[in-house]
Amino acid sequence: MIRTHITALMLIAAVALAGCETPAEPEQPQLTFRHLPKITLKVSDIQIVNSSAQSVQAPHVAHRFPVPPVQALTRWAEDRLVSAGGA
């Protein structure tokens, strides 16, 4: 009978410890804009320039996003903007 109680106690402890595992963060899908139509510009070259100030101090919150806004905007420009030549 004592053996049964010990076995039951060990089983309860194992189940309780298994519930303590921290769940893994779900993987975020990759953000793309390839499904949208291209935007053709009559320019010879398209340059993407990041002139934003990267900061983790308040009131800035961009570092908390799964995909920072700078990366999303860069991806948008790369996926959608096309140069068609011109001056």
C-alpha positions in Angstrom: 0.0 0.0 0.0 2.9 2.4 0.8 4.4 1.5 -2.6 1.1 2.5 -4.3 1.1 5.8 -2.5 4.7 6.5 -3.4 4.0 5.7 -7.0 0.9 7.9 -7.1 2.9 10.7 -5.4 5.7 10.4 -8.0 3.2 10.4 -10.8 1.5 13.6 -9.5 4.9 15.3 -9.0 5.9 14.4 -12.6 2.7 15.8 -14.0 3.0 18.9 -11.9 6.6 19.5 -13.1 5.7 18.9 -16.7 3.1 21.7 -16.4 5.9 24.1 -15.4 7.5 24.2 -18.8 7.6 27.6 -20.4 5.8 27.4 -23.8 7.9 28.3 -26.8 7.0 31.6 -28.5 5.0 30.9 -31.7 7.1 31.5 -34.8 5.9 34.6 -36.7 5.2 34.2 -40.4 7.5 36.1 -42.7 6.1 39.5 -43.7 6.1 40.0 -47.5 4.3 42.2 -50.0 4.9 40.1 -53.1 1.2 39.3 -53.5 0.5 43.0 -54.2 1.0 44.6 -57.6 4.3 46.4 -58.3 4.5 50.1 -58.3 6.5 51.3 -61.3 8.3 54.6 -61.0 9.9 56.5 -63.9 13.3 56.8 -62.2 16.7 55.5 -63.0 17.4 54.0 -59.5 15.6 53.4 -56.3 17.6 53.7 -53.1 16.2 52.7 -49.7 17.7 54.9 -47.0 17.0 54.3 -43.3 17.4 57.6 -41.4 15.4 56.7 -38.3 16.8 56.9 -34.8 16.9 53.4 -33.2 16.1 53.7 -29.5 14.8 51.5 -26.8 14.0 54.5 -24.5 10.5 55.7 -24.0 8.4 56.8 -25.9 9.9 54.5 -28.7 8.3 51.1 -29.0 9.6 49.8 -32.3 11.9 47.3 -30.6 8.8 45.5 -29.1 7.2 44.6 -32.4 7.7 41.1 -33.9 8.8 42.8 -37.1 10.2 46.3 -36.5 8.5 49.0 -38.6 11.9 49.8 -40.3 12.2 46.2 -41.5 8.5 46.1 -42.7 8.9 49.4 -44.6 12.1 48.2 -46.2 10.5 44.9 -47.2 7.5 46.8 -48.7 9.8 49.0 -50.8 11.9 46.0 -52.0 8.8 44.0 -52.9 6.7 46.7 -54.5 8.8 49.4 -56.0 10.3 49.0 -59.5 12.3 51.5 -61.5 11.3 51.9 -65.1 14.2 54.1 -66.1 14.2 57.8 -66.8 15.9 60.9 -65.5 
